[in-house]
Amino acid sequence: MVFLLLLFLITISSGTQFDSRGYILYCPCMGRFGNQADHFLGALGFAHGLNRTLVLPAWVEYRYGESKSQQVPFNAYFKVKALEEYHEVITIERFMGEIAPTLWPSEKRISFCYMARGDGNSCNAKDGNPFGPFWDTYGVDFVGSEYYGPSNYDIYHHNMAEEWNNKYPAQIWPVLAFTGSKLILLIINFILLCYSLGAPASFPVQLENRDLHKYLKWSEKIDNEAEDFIKKVLPKGAFVGIHLRNGIDWVRACKHVPTSPNLFSAPQCLGYRN
């Protein structure tokens, strides 16, 4: 009750509307766009399960000749409004500019990870690339670490959402900021899922979260570029688009197929139980 009253007073004084149910913030620090998109679907499902607003992270990009990752605003590629049909979201730029200074001030910024990462007893949330560059983009420094193990992100089984909300109530923890940890492997319904590196989600994307992709709608800029490419470059008529992974990545991945039937996005072709 005290928290809600305080939140109300802060809202009145600042003119900014806060979500009393709390926020989920994370660094999409595993892989490139495909991996980050998989993790995003899981993070969206996780935020929905905990009934917290999801802070939409920037997409992390690695550009030739640049030593640090570049952060591209979420809405450069996708429409925020379309996601709001499913759950409450806010871009990280808006969150850090309008909400964080009051609700998540610098002295209260705790990083969440499953267990200590790297050297020492800490999440080491900004250690390495893209971790450091990502948080530096938004002026975030962490003052402490919180280890949430043995809890996990599978909110569809074992009352996990209730466990999270009981362990980290929004009144005490208004912001859950996930920053990465060591690799965690869990077998759920005979399916091996990996939990690691920032996002509160599994890789590959958990079966229950796959359908959430329907809420990802390309931004007008991307739509226009695609239409322009189709009109100017492709021949008339129907076409099929594929993402073909060539080079050494393909060779290395093939070596794992016999022992890892659900490797990467294999389930979309073979199912989750093969």
Contacts in CASP RR format, 6 or more apart in sequence:
PFRMAT RR
TARGET T0000
AUTHOR 0000-0000-0000
METHOD contacts of the structure
MODEL  1
MVFLLLLFLITISSGTQFDSRGYILYCPCMGRFGNQADHFLGALGFAHGL
NRTLVLPAWVEYRYGESKSQQVPFNAYFKVKALEEYHEVITIERFMGEIA
PTLWPSEKRISFCYMARGDGNSCNAKDGNPFGPFWDTYGVDFVGSEYYGP
SNYDIYHHNMAEEWNNKYPAQIWPVLAFTGSKLILLIINFILLCYSLGAP
ASFPVQLENRDLHKYLKWSEKIDNEAEDFIKKVLPKGAFVGIHLRNGIDW
VRACKHVPTSPNLFSAPQCLGYRN
3 20 0 8 1.000
3 170 0 8 1.000
3 171 0 8 1.000
3 172 0 8 1.000
4 20 0 8 1.000
4 171 0 8 1.000
7 18 0 8 1.000
7 20 0 8 1.000
7 103 0 8 1.000
10 18 0 8 1.000
10 102 0 8 1.000
10 103 0 8 1.000
11 17 0 8 1.000
11 18 0 8 1.000
14 102 0 8 1.000
16 98 0 8 1.000
16 99 0 8 1.000
16 102 0 8 1.000
18 99 0 8 1.000
18 102 0 8 1.000
18 103 0 8 1.000
19 52 0 8 1.000
19 53 0 8 1.000
19 88 0 8 1.000
20 170 0 8 1.000
21 51 0 8 1.000
21 52 0 8 1.000
21 53 0 8 1.000
21 170 0 8 1.000
22 52 0 8 1.000
22 53 0 8 1.000
22 170 0 8 1.000
22 173 0 8 1.000
22 174 0 8 1.000
22 175 0 8 1.000
22 176 0 8 1.000
23 52 0 8 1.000
23 53 0 8 1.000
23 54 0 8 1.000
23 55 0 8 1.000
23 90 0 8 1.000
23 95 0 8 1.000
23 99 0 8 1.000
23 103 0 8 1.000
23 104 0 8 1.000
23 174 0 8 1.000
23 175 0 8 1.000
23 176 0 8 1.000
24 43 0 8 1.000
24 46 0 8 1.000
24 47 0 8 1.000
24 50 0 8 1.000
24 52 0 8 1.000
24 53 0 8 1.000
24 54 0 8 1.000
24 55 0 8 1.000
24 175 0 8 1.000
24 176 0 8 1.000
24 178 0 8 1.000
24 200 0 8 1.000
25 55 0 8 1.000
25 57 0 8 1.000
25 92 0 8 1.000
25 95 0 8 1.000
25 175 0 8 1.000
25 176 0 8 1.000
25 177 0 8 1.000
25 178 0 8 1.000
26 43 0 8 1.000
26 55 0 8 1.000
26 57 0 8 1.000
26 177 0 8 1.000
26 178 0 8 1.000
26 179 0 8 1.000
26 198 0 8 1.000
26 199 0 8 1.000
26 200 0 8 1.000
27 57 0 8 1.000
27 60 0 8 1.000
27 125 0 8 1.000
27 130 0 8 1.000
27 131 0 8 1.000
27 134 0 8 1.000
27 135 0 8 1.000
27 178 0 8 1.000
27 179 0 8 1.000
27 180 0 8 1.000
27 198 0 8 1.000
27 199 0 8 1.000
28 36 0 8 1.000
28 39 0 8 1.000
28 40 0 8 1.000
28 57 0 8 1.000
28 58 0 8 1.000
28 59 0 8 1.000
28 60 0 8 1.000
28 134 0 8 1.000
28 198 0 8 1.000
28 199 0 8 1.000
29 60 0 8 1.000
29 130 0 8 1.000
29 131 0 8 1.000
29 134 0 8 1.000
29 179 0 8 1.000
29 180 0 8 1.000
29 197 0 8 1.000
29 198 0 8 1.000
29 199 0 8 1.000
30 36 0 8 1.000
30 39 0 8 1.000
30 196 0 8 1.000
30 197 0 8 1.000
30 198 0 8 1.000
30 199 0 8 1.000
30 203 0 8 1.000
31 60 0 8 1.000
32 60 0 8 1.000
32 61 0 8 1.000
32 62 0 8 1.000
33 59 0 8 1.000
33 61 0 8 1.000
35 203 0 8 1.000
36 59 0 8 1.000
36 60 0 8 1.000
36 199 0 8 1.000
37 216 0 8 1.000
38 201 0 8 1.000
38 203 0 8 1.000
38 204 0 8 1.000
38 205 0 8 1.000
38 265 0 8 1.000
39 198 0 8 1.000
39 199 0 8 1.000
39 201 0 8 1.000
39 203 0 8 1.000
39 205 0 8 1.000
40 57 0 8 1.000
40 199 0 8 1.000
40 201 0 8 1.000
41 201 0 8 1.000
41 205 0 8 1.000
41 209 0 8 1.000
41 210 0 8 1.000
41 212 0 8 1.000
41 213 0 8 1.000
42 153 0 8 1.000
42 199 0 8 1.000
42 200 0 8 1.000
42 201 0 8 1.000
42 202 0 8 1.000
42 205 0 8 1.000
42 206 0 8 1.000
42 209 0 8 1.000
42 212 0 8 1.000
43 54 0 8 1.000
43 199 0 8 1.000
43 200 0 8 1.000
43 201 0 8 1.000
44 54 0 8 1.000
44 83 0 8 1.000
44 86 0 8 1.000
44 87 0 8 1.000
44 89 0 8 1.000
44 209 0 8 1.000
44 212 0 8 1.000
44 215 0 8 1.000
45 87 0 8 1.000
45 155 0 8 1.000
45 201 0 8 1.000
45 208 0 8 1.000
45 209 0 8 1.000
45 212 0 8 1.000
46 153 0 8 1.000
46 155 0 8 1.000
46 200 0 8 1.000
46 201 0 8 1.000
47 53 0 8 1.000
47 54 0 8 1.000
47 87 0 8 1.000
47 200 0 8 1.000
48 54 0 8 1.000
48 86 0 8 1.000
48 87 0 8 1.000
49 155 0 8 1.000
49 161 0 8 1.000
50 155 0 8 1.000
50 161 0 8 1.000
50 164 0 8 1.000
50 165 0 8 1.000
51 165 0 8 1.000
52 170 0 8 1.000
52 176 0 8 1.000
53 87 0 8 1.000
53 88 0 8 1.000
53 89 0 8 1.000
53 90 0 8 1.000
54 87 0 8 1.000
54 88 0 8 1.000
54 89 0 8 1.000
54 90 0 8 1.000
55 89 0 8 1.000
55 90 0 8 1.000
55 91 0 8 1.000
55 92 0 8 1.000
55 95 0 8 1.000
56 74 0 8 1.000
56 75 0 8 1.000
56 80 0 8 1.000
56 83 0 8 1.000
56 89 0 8 1.000
56 90 0 8 1.000
56 91 0 8 1.000
56 92 0 8 1.000
57 74 0 8 1.000
57 92 0 8 1.000
57 134 0 8 1.000
58 71 0 8 1.000
58 72 0 8 1.000
58 73 0 8 1.000
58 74 0 8 1.000
58 92 0 8 1.000
58 93 0 8 1.000
58 134 0 8 1.000
58 137 0 8 1.000
59 71 0 8 1.000
59 72 0 8 1.000
59 73 0 8 1.000
59 74 0 8 1.000
59 76 0 8 1.000
59 77 0 8 1.000
60 69 0 8 1.000
60 70 0 8 1.000
60 71 0 8 1.000
60 72 0 8 1.000
60 130 0 8 1.000
60 134 0 8 1.000
61 69 0 8 1.000
61 70 0 8 1.000
61 71 0 8 1.000
61 72 0 8 1.000
62 69 0 8 1.000
62 70 0 8 1.000
62 130 0 8 1.000
63 70 0 8 1.000
67 129 0 8 1.000
68 129 0 8 1.000
68 130 0 8 1.000
68 133 0 8 1.000
69 129 0 8 1.000
69 130 0 8 1.000
69 133 0 8 1.000
69 134 0 8 1.000
70 133 0 8 1.000
71 133 0 8 1.000
71 134 0 8 1.000
71 137 0 8 1.000
73 91 0 8 1.000
73 93 0 8 1.000
74 80 0 8 1.000
74 91 0 8 1.000
74 92 0 8 1.000
75 91 0 8 1.000
75 219 0 8 1.000
76 219 0 8 1.000
76 221 0 8 1.000
77 218 0 8 1.000
77 219 0 8 1.000
77 222 0 8 1.000
78 216 0 8 1.000
78 217 0 8 1.000
78 218 0 8 1.000
78 219 0 8 1.000
79 217 0 8 1.000
79 218 0 8 1.000
79 219 0 8 1.000
79 220 0 8 1.000
80 89 0 8 1.000
80 91 0 8 1.000
82 215 0 8 1.000
82 216 0 8 1.000
82 217 0 8 1.000
83 89 0 8 1.000
83 215 0 8 1.000
83 216 0 8 1.000
85 215 0 8 1.000
86 212 0 8 1.000
86 215 0 8 1.000
90 99 0 8 1.000
92 138 0 8 1.000
93 138 0 8 1.000
96 138 0 8 1.000
96 139 0 8 1.000
96 140 0 8 1.000
100 175 0 8 1.000
103 174 0 8 1.000
103 175 0 8 1.000
104 174 0 8 1.000
104 175 0 8 1.000
104 177 0 8 1.000
106 141 0 8 1.000
106 143 0 8 1.000
107 143 0 8 1.000
108 143 0 8 1.000
109 140 0 8 1.000
109 141 0 8 1.000
109 142 0 8 1.000
109 143 0 8 1.000
109 144 0 8 1.000
109 175 0 8 1.000
109 177 0 8 1.000
110 142 0 8 1.000
110 143 0 8 1.000
110 144 0 8 1.000
110 145 0 8 1.000
110 146 0 8 1.000
110 177 0 8 1.000
111 123 0 8 1.000
111 125 0 8 1.000
111 142 0 8 1.000
111 144 0 8 1.000
111 145 0 8 1.000
111 146 0 8 1.000
111 177 0 8 1.000
111 178 0 8 1.000
111 179 0 8 1.000
112 123 0 8 1.000
112 145 0 8 1.000
112 146 0 8 1.000
112 148 0 8 1.000
112 176 0 8 1.000
112 177 0 8 1.000
112 178 0 8 1.000
112 179 0 8 1.000
113 123 0 8 1.000
113 125 0 8 1.000
113 145 0 8 1.000
113 146 0 8 1.000
113 147 0 8 1.000
113 148 0 8 1.000
113 178 0 8 1.000
113 179 0 8 1.000
113 180 0 8 1.000
113 181 0 8 1.000
113 198 0 8 1.000
114 147 0 8 1.000
114 148 0 8 1.000
114 149 0 8 1.000
114 180 0 8 1.000
114 181 0 8 1.000
114 182 0 8 1.000
114 184 0 8 1.000
114 195 0 8 1.000
115 147 0 8 1.000
115 149 0 8 1.000
115 181 0 8 1.000
115 182 0 8 1.000
116 122 0 8 1.000
116 123 0 8 1.000
116 124 0 8 1.000
116 145 0 8 1.000
116 147 0 8 1.000
116 181 0 8 1.000
117 123 0 8 1.000
117 124 0 8 1.000
117 125 0 8 1.000
117 127 0 8 1.000
117 180 0 8 1.000
117 181 0 8 1.000
117 182 0 8 1.000
118 124 0 8 1.000
118 127 0 8 1.000
121 145 0 8 1.000
122 144 0 8 1.000
122 145 0 8 1.000
123 142 0 8 1.000
123 144 0 8 1.000
123 145 0 8 1.000
123 146 0 8 1.000
123 147 0 8 1.000
123 179 0 8 1.000
123 180 0 8 1.000
123 181 0 8 1.000
124 131 0 8 1.000
125 131 0 8 1.000
125 132 0 8 1.000
125 135 0 8 1.000
125 142 0 8 1.000
125 145 0 8 1.000
125 179 0 8 1.000
125 180 0 8 1.000
126 132 0 8 1.000
126 135 0 8 1.000
126 136 0 8 1.000
126 141 0 8 1.000
126 142 0 8 1.000
126 179 0 8 1.000
131 179 0 8 1.000
131 180 0 8 1.000
135 141 0 8 1.000
135 142 0 8 1.000
135 179 0 8 1.000
140 177 0 8 1.000
142 177 0 8 1.000
142 179 0 8 1.000
148 164 0 8 1.000
148 167 0 8 1.000
148 168 0 8 1.000
151 160 0 8 1.000
151 163 0 8 1.000
151 164 0 8 1.000
151 167 0 8 1.000
152 160 0 8 1.000
152 184 0 8 1.000
152 186 0 8 1.000
152 195 0 8 1.000
153 160 0 8 1.000
153 195 0 8 1.000
153 200 0 8 1.000
153 201 0 8 1.000
153 202 0 8 1.000
154 160 0 8 1.000
154 186 0 8 1.000
154 188 0 8 1.000
154 193 0 8 1.000
154 202 0 8 1.000
154 206 0 8 1.000
155 161 0 8 1.000
155 164 0 8 1.000
156 206 0 8 1.000
156 208 0 8 1.000
157 188 0 8 1.000
157 189 0 8 1.000
168 176 0 8 1.000
176 200 0 8 1.000
178 198 0 8 1.000
178 199 0 8 1.000
178 200 0 8 1.000
179 198 0 8 1.000
180 196 0 8 1.000
180 197 0 8 1.000
180 198 0 8 1.000
181 196 0 8 1.000
181 197 0 8 1.000
181 198 0 8 1.000
182 196 0 8 1.000
183 194 0 8 1.000
183 195 0 8 1.000
183 196 0 8 1.000
183 197 0 8 1.000
184 194 0 8 1.000
184 195 0 8 1.000
184 196 0 8 1.000
185 192 0 8 1.000
185 193 0 8 1.000
185 194 0 8 1.000
185 195 0 8 1.000
186 192 0 8 1.000
186 193 0 8 1.000
186 195 0 8 1.000
186 202 0 8 1.000
187 193 0 8 1.000
188 206 0 8 1.000
190 273 0 8 1.000
191 207 0 8 1.000
191 262 0 8 1.000
191 272 0 8 1.000
191 273 0 8 1.000
192 260 0 8 1.000
192 262 0 8 1.000
193 202 0 8 1.000
193 203 0 8 1.000
193 204 0 8 1.000
193 206 0 8 1.000
194 202 0 8 1.000
194 203 0 8 1.000
195 201 0 8 1.000
195 202 0 8 1.000
195 203 0 8 1.000
196 203 0 8 1.000
201 209 0 8 1.000
204 262 0 8 1.000
204 264 0 8 1.000
204 265 0 8 1.000
204 266 0 8 1.000
204 267 0 8 1.000
207 267 0 8 1.000
207 272 0 8 1.000
218 226 0 8 1.000
230 239 0 8 1.000
245 253 0 8 1.000
253 263 0 8 1.000
253 264 0 8 1.000
256 263 0 8 1.000
257 263 0 8 1.000
257 266 0 8 1.000
261 270 0 8 1.000
261 274 0 8 1.000
262 270 0 8 1.000
262 272 0 8 1.000
262 274 0 8 1.000
266 274 0 8 1.000
267 274 0 8 1.000
END
